[in-house]
């Protein structure tokens, strides 16, 4: 008899729920969005090595006829990182499965997907906001000196842009050209800024702020993008870094190309795991527990400290 069993349908169902989990996780992955991605093939290693080549000095000395010049030597900087595994799960009892009206597998997938995204986003955030190129707002010279009035403004943003330009850091986004739309504004090629909702509140009061709805076109607008100022386009997230000090210090990251990288194990970046009732064997002899969870492999690493500026500042209460 050609029975259709769980053996046949499990792979498709699992693919569906992995997709649902990824859909729930993706909007939260703000801090990973602009990374170099270098995944490690399966059955290899947990270690990843990013390589950065040092630029050669300009060759400004004229060549002499018939004489071979000395040439230059390449210099490589190795940046090493090790992928780690993260994960969590929830347990459902048989009575919950028997009596609830909710589609538990679907609902759990969404909740676990959000947890996955939040976890990976915060892991990445904690790495990339620990860089050494720090700009303290106003007259402060360290975190503890930041006071309530030292908010982010256009002068601070322009200073960060000047630093990145001086470091030959390449912009992320191309120019948005002007259009014939009413009250619209062309947007210059830009770096990316990651801000908190409280920082956004303050920037809206700055006359240099251009809200996203006034861009000359909405084509190419990023998920979560809220506006632009000088040569920076800003994305807002409630996961933006903060630190408790004299006041709550908000940390706005202005980043350029090739600032950081991430790595996962290919084919095991995010895995949805469902263990139905009865799958526990002798550890669950009465088939009373089912679990659903996730695992992920991940590491983030700063590749060039010169390609981002972390602005530490206060926000309005």
N, C-alpha and C positions, 0 to 999 in steps of 0.2 A: 504494500500500500504506500502511495506517495504522500506521506504526511508532511505538512509544513510545521516545523518545530522552531523553537528558539534558536537552534543552531543555524537555521537559514536566515532568520530575520535580525539577529543581534548585530551583525556588522553594519547594516544599513541604519538601524536605529541609533547605534552609537555614533555613526558619522553625522546623523541629524543633530544629535545633542551636542557633539563637539562644535558643530557650526553655530548652534544656538549659544553655546558658552562663549565662543569667540565674538559673536555679535554683541553680547553683553559686556565683554571685556574691552573691546576696541575703543569706545569713546573715552575711557578713563586713561588710556595709554598716551597721555600727552608728552610726558618726559622722554619716552622712548622714540618718539616720532621722527626725529631728525638725526638719529644715530647712523653711523656706519654699521651695517649688519654683516657679520662674518660668522656663519654657523659652522659647527664642527660636525663632520660626517659621523654616522653611527659606527660603533665598534672601533673607535679610535682612541680618544683621550678626553680628559676634562679641561686640559690646558689649551689656551689660545694665545697666539702671539700676533699683535698688530705691529706693523713696521712703518716708521716715518723717516723719509729721506730728508736730510738737511739740504737746503738750497745751496747751489754753487755760487760763489762770488762772481760778479761780472768780469769778463775777460777784456779789460780795457787797454792792455799793453799791445801795441802793434807787433805783428809777426815780423821776424827778421828773415830775409831771403835765405832759403836753403837751410834754415836752422829749425829743428823740431822743438816746439815749446815743451815745458815740463809737464803740462797737463794738470788735471785736478783729480783729487781722490774723493770717491763717494763716502758719505758718512751716514750711517743708519742708526736710528734709535729704536730699540725693541721695547714694546710695552706689553707686559705679560699679564694675563688674567686667568682665573680658574672658574669654570662654570660650576654652579651649585644647584641643588634640587630643592624645590619648595612645594608645599601642598597642604591640603586640608580636606576634611570630609564631614558629612552629617550622617547621623544614624536615624532610621525610621523603624518603629516597631510594627509588628504585624497588625496590631489593632488600629494604629494610625492609617495604615494602608487600607484596611478593611472598612473603616468608618468615615474617612474624610471625603468631601465632595471635590476638593481641589485636585487638579492634575499635577500631582506632586513632582513627577519627574521633570516636567516642563518648568514649574515654578522653581524647583531646586537648581535647575540648570542656569536659570537667569541669576539667582542669588549667588551661586558659586562662581558664575562668570564675572559678576561684578567684583567679587572678592579677589578673583584671579587678577583682573585688570588693576584693581587698587593696590594689590601686593606688588606686582611688577613695576607699576608706576612709581610707588614710593621707594622701592629698592633702587631704581634708576635715579630718582630725584636726589636721594641721599648721597649718591656718588657724585653726580654732576654739579651739585651745589656745594661741594667740599673743595672746590678749586682754589687756586692761590691768587687769582686776579680779582681782587675785591675792591669795590669802590664804596666808601662810606659816605652817606648823604650829608650835605651841608658842610659844616665845619668839623664834624666828628672824624676821629682817626682810628676808632675801634668800636666794636659792637656796643660796649657798655656806655659809650658817650652819646649814643643816639637818643634824642629826646623827642617828645610828642610832636613838635612842630617840624621835624625833619622828614618831610614827605617826599615821595617821588614826584618829579616835575620835569618839564621839557629840558631845563638846563642839565639835570642829572642824566637824562637820556642822551643828550648831545655829547656830554662828556664821555659816556660809555662808547658811543659811536666813534668818537675821535680816537679812543684807545684801540678799538678794533681796527680802524683804518690804519693807524700807526703800526699795527702788528701784521699788516697785509692779510687780514682775515677776509675771506670771500663771503659775499652776501648769499643768503639762502634763496630769496625770492626775486623774480624778475619784475620789471616795472609794469604797473597797470597804467595804460595810456589813457589820455582824456577822452571823454565821450560827449555827446550832445545832450545827455540827460540833465535835468534840472538839478541845480545845487549839488553837483557831483565834483569830485576832486581826483586828479591823477595821483597815483602813489608811486614813489620812487622805489627802485630796487632796494631790497631791505634785508636786515638781519631779523631774527626771531626773538621776541621777548615773551617770557612766561610770567604771568602776574596772577595775584590773588584777586578775589572779588572785592576786597577792601581797597586794594591798590587801584583797581579799575574805578571805583567810586571817586577817588582823588583825581585820577587822570581826566575824568570827564569834566572837571572844573578848570582844566588848563586850556587856555585859548589855542594852543598848538595841537590839541587833540582832534583827530579826524575819526569819527565813528564809522564802523564798517558799512553801515547803510548808505553812507555818502561816497563810497568808492565809485569811481567812474564805471565800473562793471563788477558784477558779483561772480564772474567767471574766475576760478582759481582761488576763491576765498576758502580758507582752511576751516575745518571743523573746530569750533570753539573760538574762532577769531573774532575779536571785539573792536579793533580799531588800529590806528597807526599814528606814529609821532616821529618826526624827523625821518631817519632811515631805519625805523624799526616797525614791524607789524607784530601786534600783540595777541596772544592766546590766553584766555582766562581759565584757571582751574582752581578748585578749592583744595587741591593737593599741593599748591605752591608752598615752598619752604618758609617756615617761620622759626623764630627762636625767642625764648623768654629771656629778657634782660631788664634794664631799667624800664623799658617799655617792651611790648611785643614787637620784635623786629621782623619785618617782612623782607624776603630775599628774592628780588627780581633778577632773573637770569636772562642776559642778552647774549645770544649765541650765533656763531657763524658756522660755515661748513667745516666738517672734519674735526669738530671739537671733541667728540666722544664716539665710542663704539659699543655695541652690544653683541653678545654671542649666546647661542643656545645649542643644544644637540639636535641635529637635523632629524625631523620626524618625531621628536619628543619635546618640542617647544612647549606645547600645552596638551595635556591628555585628560579626557573626561573618563572617569572610572565608575561604573555602576555594578554593585554587587547585590543582586536581588535576594529576596527571601529564599532561604534554602541553600544559599551558596557558601555558608559558613562551615559546613561539615560538622565535625564533632565539637567544635567550639560553639556551635549554635544548634544543638540537637533538636530543638522544638521549632525551628524555623521562625524565630521571633524577631530577627533583626535583618534589615537591609541597609546598605550604605550607598551613598553617592558622593564622589569627591573629585579632586583634580590634582594633577602633578604638573610641575613646570620646571624646565631647566633654564638658567638665566645667569648672566653676569653683565655688568656695565663697567666701563673704564674710560677715564679721561685720556684722550690721545694727544692733545696739545693745549696746554694751559693758556696760551696766548689767544685762543680763538673763542673766548667767552669772557664776559664781565659779569660778576655778581654784585648787584647794587643792594646794599643793606640800608633800610630806611624805615621810618614809622608810617602809620596810616591814621586816618581820622577815626575818632572813637564813635 
